[in-house]
Amino acid sequence: MGLKIQNVKDASFRTYGRVVEGFDFTEFLDVLTRTTPAPDHVIYVASDANLEALGVAEELKNNCYGGLPIQIGYCNGTNTKLNCLEYHKDSEINIAANDAVLLVARQQDAAEGPIDSSKVEAFLMEKGTAVELYATTMHYAPCSGKKDEPFRVAIVLPRGTNGDKPEIVCKNEEDKRLFALNKWLIAHPDTDEAKQGAVIGITGENPDIADLI
């Protein structure tokens, strides 16, 4: 059976995360929509001062991260492919200003080596929805939720994540995946990331949802 788009509100998403409820994101999503670009490719900004200045940012820091310092940025643009899978040693919160599709997989399925792309699942995150992706959920850039429509998704992570990669001496196979600060990444061979030296760890086809939206 091929890839199908489920919904983050479905029970099947519980393996990967949860819908974050109880927050008022009205102003937050308005600022995200008005002040951030959404080009015909994917862009990522780790920290955006306009988003971090809003009152809900403090609530996210205290309620969702127990007071740990956080950064709030965004991943915007147009995309239909998986390309890579990354994970952090903590949860990540995504907040959607447009319909977006998350392509996710379990870190456990890549623990002993490469993961076949048939293990990847797709979930629609509807406009206005916020989700927590658990630390064991591998993910990458969101995909467009509607054909030819760009997405805007706010990304909340511990401060510093995705910054410069620390210099380490590799002690095991996972260490080779370290691609940036608090970012472990595996790539499909047909990607720019693979050409940049990322570990090639995704076999099979590079999942593409273009025909599903």
Secondary structure in CASP SS format (residue, H / E / C, confidence):
PFRMAT SS
TARGET T0000
AUTHOR 0000-0000-0000
METHOD secondary structure of the structure
MODEL  1
M C 1.00
G C 1.00
L C 1.00
K C 1.00
I E 1.00
Q E 1.00
N E 1.00
V C 1.00
K C 1.00
D C 1.00
A H 1.00
S H 1.00
F H 1.00
R H 1.00
T H 1.00
Y C 1.00
G E 1.00
R E 1.00
V E 1.00
V C 1.00
E C 1.00
G C 1.00
F C 1.00
D C 1.00
F C 1.00
T H 1.00
E H 1.00
F H 1.00
L H 1.00
D H 1.00
V H 1.00
L H 1.00
T H 1.00
R H 1.00
T H 1.00
T C 1.00
P C 1.00
A C 1.00
P C 1.00
D C 1.00
H C 1.00
V E 1.00
I E 1.00
Y E 1.00
V E 1.00
A C 1.00
S C 1.00
D C 1.00
A H 1.00
N H 1.00
L H 1.00
E H 1.00
A C 1.00
L C 1.00
G H 1.00
V H 1.00
A H 1.00
E H 1.00
E H 1.00
L H 1.00
K H 1.00
N H 1.00
N H 1.00
C H 1.00
Y H 1.00
G C 1.00
G C 1.00
L C 1.00
P C 1.00
I E 1.00
Q E 1.00
I E 1.00
G E 1.00
Y E 1.00
C E 1.00
N E 1.00
G E 1.00
T C 1.00
N C 1.00
T C 1.00
K E 1.00
L C 1.00
N C 1.00
C E 1.00
L E 1.00
E E 1.00
Y E 1.00
H C 1.00
K C 1.00
D C 1.00
S C 1.00
E E 1.00
I E 1.00
N E 1.00
I E 1.00
A E 1.00
A C 1.00
N C 1.00
D C 1.00
A E 1.00
V E 1.00
L E 1.00
L E 1.00
V E 1.00
A E 1.00
R E 1.00
Q H 1.00
Q H 1.00
D H 1.00
A H 1.00
A C 1.00
E C 1.00
G C 1.00
P C 1.00
I E 1.00
D E 1.00
S H 1.00
S H 1.00
K H 1.00
V C 1.00
E E 1.00
A E 1.00
F E 1.00
L E 1.00
M E 1.00
E C 1.00
K C 1.00
G C 1.00
T C 1.00
A E 1.00
V E 1.00
E E 1.00
L E 1.00
Y C 1.00
A C 1.00
T C 1.00
T E 1.00
M E 1.00
H E 1.00
Y C 1.00
A C 1.00
P C 1.00
C E 1.00
S E 1.00
G C 1.00
K C 1.00
K C 1.00
D C 1.00
E C 1.00
P C 1.00
F E 1.00
R E 1.00
V E 1.00
A E 1.00
I E 1.00
V E 1.00
L E 1.00
P E 1.00
R C 1.00
G C 1.00
T C 1.00
N C 1.00
G C 1.00
D C 1.00
K C 1.00
P C 1.00
E C 1.00
I C 1.00
V C 1.00
C C 1.00
K C 1.00
N C 1.00
E C 1.00
E H 1.00
D H 1.00
K H 1.00
R H 1.00
L E 1.00
F E 1.00
A E 1.00
L C 1.00
N C 1.00
K E 1.00
W E 1.00
L E 1.00
I E 1.00
A E 1.00
H C 1.00
P C 1.00
D C 1.00
T C 1.00
D H 1.00
E H 1.00
A H 1.00
K H 1.00
Q C 1.00
G C 1.00
A C 1.00
V E 1.00
I E 1.00
G C 1.00
I E 1.00
T E 1.00
G C 1.00
E C 1.00
N C 1.00
P C 1.00
D E 1.00
I C 1.00
A C 1.00
D C 1.00
L C 1.00
I C 1.00
END
